[in-house]
Amino acid sequence: MFGKAIVRGLLAVAMVCYAAASQADVFNMTDGQTSLRFVPVGNPGNAADTTVMTDGSTGYGSVPYRYQMGKYDVTVGQYCQFLNAVAQTDTYGLCNGGMTQSSPYQTYPTIRIAQNGSPGGYSYSVAGSYSQAANCPIYFPSWGSAARFCNWLQNGQPTGLEGNGTTETGAYTLNGATNDNALIAITRNAGAKYFIPSENEWYKAAYYDPTLNGGTGGYWTYPTKSNTVPSNILSSTGTNNVNFNANFPSSGYTDPVNHLTPVGAFANSPGPYGTYDMGGDVFQWNEASSANQYRRFRGGTWNLGSNQLASSYRTTSNENLPSYGIYYLGFRVASVPEPGSLAMTAMIALTALLCYWRKHV
């Protein structure tokens, strides 16, 4: 009797863990689509950078703990999975006209999300003529939408309407917050596993290199482990290449047709910890806010010049309202602890179950 109870208990633990782990579609995307991945960022307690920012501030990049940073930006394909899971009604505008490229938005006619059906029965698919549209960074998410994506990850990627346990609770307690005053007051909850990176977390992952200065650590100017302005040529072998406008303010785009490039396309231009595209493609939200009720972002974008790629670039007045998405702004997710821990728990439980079964059954 006792043995059967143990088997049932182990089986229950295994099935719960496996079910939760198997829901993580963005960590196991279909063939041809980039999965959500993280790289570890160690060296806790590193010194802050002394570089003076364009707004006159300084002292960014010191983080006293280990964490993980998204290896890539969140992609169109991953965000589409999110929409299909929670946005059948789309109460909080997770999919807006910018993502679907409906009028007047026509920035990316070859890369978009198709919203099909009617409220209560919406479904979503990657659309556009570009074969790599699914692997390009999502554009137009508001800060609130990025926070809701993180909540969805935190809650195990459930399927259901936008609300508590799906998008409104988890890493952030949103409770229907959609206006700027409400969103600017949101802070990361204790115990958050998936979240929008803080400005220091983002800055460290992009620019800090523990091997510089004889192993004492230091900061690069650009997030490609370089102090030289990158090239904007789309190359998988170049070691200092980024998607930006080399002829700004005239047109000098990396990809004049699609504008965006697939995440990780600059395969030999990673940052010090192994992140990709922390410079160029699209700016990325962080958690920092400013006195005038804006959320901040960093990283540069495909349509602006090299100045925005540099570690010193920090906006003075052109931050973005947290309720507002724009075509050159996306996000990546940071994490602690390792995302695979749940799947590992399931594997351990199943292994224990099989061992017990062989010995006692």
Secondary structure, DSSP 4 states (H G I P E B T S, - for coil): -HHHHHHHHHHHHHHHHHHHHHT-GGGSPPTTSPPP-EEEE--TTPPPP-PPPTTS-------SS-EEEESSPPBHHHHHHHHHHH-SS-TT-SS-HHHHT-TT--S-TTSEEEEES-TTS-EEEEESS-TTGGGSBP-S--HHHHHHHHHHHHTTS--S-SSTTTTSSSSB--TT--SHHHHHT--BPTT-SEEPPPHHHHHHHHHEETTHHHHT-EE-SBTTTBSSPPB-S--SS-SSB--S-TTTTS---S-TTT-S--TT-STT---TTS---SSSSSEEEEEEE-TTS-EEEES--TTS-GGGGSTT---SS--B-TT---TTEE---EESS-TTHHHHHHHHHHHHHHHHHHHH-
